[in-house]
């Protein structure tokens, strides 16, 4: 073959090569998002994406997010976390779920993890200290479980004659259910109250739990912090109204869904901060350099429409302290 013909042939062949072969584009960072709920019932995903946006990252433009949903089956979290590890994600975010971060920590000691938990992350073994996490995990502590005694006190202030208080927990979420019942019982001793805990991990069990509370003649109800129970907030609010059960909740979206009263931190803001931390890690920060953020603002939200339907008069002391009154 003549030299001129060879060069022409080589040029024609190169023109047919895929563009990606000639000029490889850098791949986008991949984030793993692990949640015990389903995609349709995750209430704070928009807040997480907002946090990413605040840090300069937009899904589909300069990052990819691999979602793993346990579909309310908490025992699936370990396998889903392990799957994210095999995908070699750059960082794992676990929303506001203690079981999810526990599963992620068990799956990897190398991939950075950003969490949101309502319990003490040091006691849970997630970090060595709040100021210096000293490991592959950091995140947000938004004081959900630690406020159990405060919520019980608010319920007692609202209903001073109430004695028998129910506590609804999700037994699948052991990390949250057990300390909630323990703290409620400890606080009840100082208030002269009786705690009757009931469990539910699906919609039918929630119905059964309310019927049991009625048969036990409970005067009021406290809902434990849990993402699954939060996803069933409308059902719970309807049942509480149906059985005329004054109920206190952990976050404001319960009250917005018709629940009587909620007290807790702004969970959406906590998840937004989680997105910000994920963005900082993608830019090169390490979890050890990012101290655990603790929420400092607590919201008391009272649904006056629900109070009226229950025939309750809200004490002026509570009305004066409320951050929002839903009318």
C-alpha positions in Angstrom: 0.0 0.0 0.0 1.3 3.4 -0.9 2.0 5.9 1.8 -0.6 8.4 0.6 -3.3 5.7 0.5 -2.4 4.5 4.0 -2.7 8.0 5.5 -6.1 8.5 3.8 -7.3 5.1 5.2 -6.1 6.0 8.7 -7.8 9.3 8.6 -11.1 7.8 7.5 -10.9 5.2 10.3 -10.3 7.8 13.0 -13.2 9.8 11.8 -15.5 6.9 12.5 -14.3 6.4 16.1 -16.8 7.4 18.8 -16.3 10.9 20.1 -16.0 9.5 23.6 -13.0 7.5 22.5 -11.2 10.5 21.1 -12.0 12.9 23.9 -13.1 11.3 27.2 -15.3 13.7 29.2 -14.7 13.6 33.0 -17.5 11.7 34.8 -19.7 13.5 37.3 -19.3 12.8 41.0 -21.8 10.2 42.3 -23.7 10.6 45.6 -25.4 7.7 47.3 -28.7 8.6 49.0 -29.8 5.9 51.5 -33.3 6.0 53.0 -35.6 3.5 54.8 -38.7 5.0 53.2 -39.9 5.0 49.6 -39.2 7.8 47.0 -42.8 9.0 47.2 -42.9 9.4 51.0 -39.5 11.1 51.5 -40.6 14.5 52.9 -37.2 16.2 52.8 -35.6 15.4 49.5 -36.2 18.9 48.1 -34.3 20.3 51.1 -31.4 18.0 50.5 -31.2 19.1 46.9 -31.4 22.7 48.0 -28.4 22.2 50.2 -26.5 20.7 47.3 -27.5 23.7 45.2 -26.3 26.1 47.9 -22.9 24.3 47.6 -22.9 24.6 43.8 -24.1 21.2 42.8 -27.3 20.4 40.8 -28.4 16.8 40.1 -28.0 15.9 36.4 -25.8 18.9 35.7 -22.6 18.3 37.7 -23.5 15.4 40.0 -25.3 12.1 39.8 -27.4 10.8 42.7 -27.9 7.0 43.2 -31.0 6.5 45.3 -31.6 3.4 47.4 -35.0 3.1 49.0 -35.8 0.4 51.6 -39.5 0.8 51.0 -40.2 0.9 54.8 -38.3 -2.4 55.3 -35.6 -1.3 57.6 -33.9 -4.7 57.5 -33.0 -4.0 53.8 -30.8 -1.1 54.7 -27.6 -3.1 55.1 -27.8 -4.7 51.7 -28.7 -1.3 50.1 -25.7 0.4 51.8 -23.4 -2.4 50.6 -24.7 -1.9 47.1 -23.8 1.8 47.2 -20.3 0.8 48.3 -19.9 -1.5 45.3 -21.0 1.4 43.1 -18.0 3.4 44.4 -20.0 6.5 45.2 -18.1 9.5 46.3 -20.2 10.1 49.5 -23.2 8.5 51.1 -26.0 10.7 52.5 -28.6 9.1 54.9 -31.2 11.8 55.3 -32.6 12.0 58.8 -32.5 8.3 59.6 -30.4 6.7 62.3 -30.9 3.1 61.0 -29.6 4.3 57.6 -26.4 5.8 58.9 -25.8 2.7 61.2 -26.1 0.5 58.1 -23.8 2.8 56.1 -21.2 2.9 58.8 -21.2 -0.9 58.9 -20.8 -1.1 55.1 -17.8 1.2 54.8 -15.0 2.8 56.8 -13.5 4.7 53.7 -16.4 6.4 51.8 -17.4 9.6 53.5 -20.9 9.6 55.1 -23.1 12.6 55.9 -25.9 11.9 58.4 -28.8 13.5 60.1 -29.7 11.9 63.5 -32.0 12.9 66.3 -29.9 11.0 68.9 -26.5 11.7 70.3 -24.1 10.7 67.5 -21.2 10.1 70.0 -23.4 7.7 72.0 -24.4 5.9 68.8 -20.7 5.5 68.0 -20.9 7.4 64.7 -18.3 10.0 65.7 -15.6 10.3 68.3 -16.7 13.9 69.2 -18.9 16.6 67.9 -16.1 19.0 67.3 -13.8 16.5 65.6 -15.7 13.5 64.2 -12.4 11.5 63.7 -13.7 9.0 61.1 -15.5 8.8 57.8 -18.8 10.3 59.1 -20.2 13.7 60.1 -23.5 15.4 59.9 -26.3 17.0 61.7 -27.7 16.3 65.2 -31.2 17.8 65.4 -32.3 16.6 68.8 -35.4 14.6 68.1 -35.1 11.8 70.7 -33.5 14.0 73.4 -36.7 16.2 73.4 -39.0 13.4 74.5 -39.2 14.7 78.1 -39.9 18.2 76.8 -42.8 17.0 74.6 -44.2 15.0 77.5 -44.1 18.2 79.6 -45.9 20.2 76.9 -48.6 17.5 76.8 -48.9 17.6 80.5 -49.2 21.4 80.4 -51.9 21.1 77.8 -53.8 18.3 79.6 -53.0 18.7 83.4 -55.6 16.0 84.3 -54.3 13.4 81.9 -52.5 10.5 83.5 -52.3 7.6 81.1 -50.1 8.6 78.1 -49.5 6.4 75.1 -46.3 6.3 73.2 -46.3 5.1 69.6 -43.0 3.7 68.3 -41.8 1.8 65.2 -40.2 -1.4 66.5 -38.2 -1.7 63.2 -36.3 1.5 64.3 -34.7 0.1 67.4 -32.2 2.9 67.7 -35.0 5.4 68.2 -37.8 3.4 69.6 -36.0 2.1 72.7 -34.6 5.5 73.9 -38.0 7.2 73.3 -39.8 4.8 75.5 -37.0 4.8 78.1 -36.9 8.6 78.2 -40.7 8.9 78.3 -40.9 6.5 81.3 -38.2 8.4 83.2 -39.8 11.8 82.6 -43.3 10.3 83.5 -42.0 9.4 87.0 -41.4 13.1 87.8 -44.8 14.1 86.5 -47.0 11.4 88.0 -47.8 10.0 84.6 -48.2 6.4 83.3 -46.6 5.4 80.0 -48.3 2.8 77.8 -46.1 2.1 74.7 -47.5 0.6 71.5 -45.8 -0.5 68.4 -46.6 -0.2 64.7 -44.5 -0.8 61.5 -47.2 -0.7 58.9 -50.6 0.9 58.2 -52.7 -1.9 59.7 -50.6 -2.0 62.8 -51.1 1.7 63.3 -54.9 1.1 63.2 -54.5 -1.7 65.7 -52.3 0.5 68.0 -55.0 3.2 68.2 -57.6 0.7 69.0 -55.4 -0.7 71.8 -54.8 2.9 73.1 -58.6 3.4 73.3 -59.1 0.0 75.1 -56.3 1.0 77.5 -58.1 4.2 78.2 -55.1 6.4 77.5 -55.7 10.1 77.8 -53.2 11.4 75.2 -50.5 10.2 72.8 -46.9 11.0 72.0 -45.5 9.9 68.6 -41.9 8.8 68.5 -39.5 10.2 65.9 -39.4 7.9 62.9 -39.4 8.5 59.1 -42.0 5.7 58.5 -44.4 7.1 61.0 -43.9 10.5 59.5 -44.8 9.2 56.1 -48.1 8.0 57.7 -48.8 11.4 59.4 -52.1 11.9 57.6 -53.4 8.5 58.7 -52.2 9.1 62.3 -53.8 12.6 62.4 -57.1 11.2 61.1 -57.1 8.3 63.7 -56.2 10.8 66.5 -59.2 12.9 65.5 -61.5 9.9 65.1 -60.7 8.6 68.6 -60.5 12.1 70.1 -56.9 11.5 71.2 -54.8 14.7 71.9 -51.5 13.9 70.3 -48.0 15.6 70.3 -45.6 15.1 67.4 -41.9 15.5 66.7 -41.9 17.9 63.6 -44.1 20.5 62.1 -45.4 18.6 59.1 -47.5 16.5 61.4 -49.3 19.6 62.6 -49.6 20.9 59.1 -51.3 17.5 58.2 -53.9 18.0 61.0 -52.0 16.9 64.1 -52.7 18.8 67.3 -49.3 20.0 68.4 -45.6 19.5 67.4 -42.4 20.4 69.0 -38.9 19.9 67.6 -36.2 21.3 65.3 -36.7 22.3 61.7 -36.0 18.9 60.0 -36.0 20.4 56.5 -33.3 22.8 57.5 -31.2 19.9 59.0 -31.4 18.0 55.7 -30.6 21.1 53.7 -27.4 21.4 55.9 -26.7 17.8 55.1 -26.7 18.6 51.4 -24.3 21.5 52.1 -21.9 19.2 53.8 -22.1 16.7 51.0 -21.1 19.5 48.6 -18.2 20.5 50.7 -16.9 16.9 50.8 -17.2 16.8 47.0 -15.0 19.9 46.9 -12.3 18.1 48.9 -13.2 18.5 52.6 -12.9 15.5 54.8 -15.5 14.4 57.4 -12.9 14.9 60.2 -12.7 18.6 59.3 -16.5 19.1 59.4 -17.8 19.3 63.0 -21.2 17.8 63.7 -23.8 20.6 63.5 -26.3 20.9 66.3 -29.7 22.5 65.8 -30.3 25.4 68.0 -33.9 26.5 67.0 -36.9 24.6 68.2 -40.4 25.1 66.9 -43.7 24.8 68.8 -46.6 24.5 66.3 -50.2 24.3 67.4 -53.1 23.4 65.1 -56.0 25.5 66.5 -58.5 23.9 64.1 -57.7 20.5 65.5 -57.8 21.8 69.1 -61.3 23.2 68.4 -62.5 19.9 66.9 -61.2 18.0 70.0 -63.0 20.6 72.3 -59.7 21.6 73.8 -58.8 25.1 75.1 -55.1 25.7 74.6 -53.6 27.4 77.7 -52.4 31.0 77.2 -49.0 29.9 78.3 -48.7 27.6 75.3 -50.2 30.1 72.9 -47.7 32.7 73.9 -44.8 30.4 73.3 -46.0 29.0 70.0 -43.9 29.7 66.9 -46.9 29.2 64.7 -50.6 28.8 65.2 -52.5 27.0 62.4 -56.0 28.5 62.1 
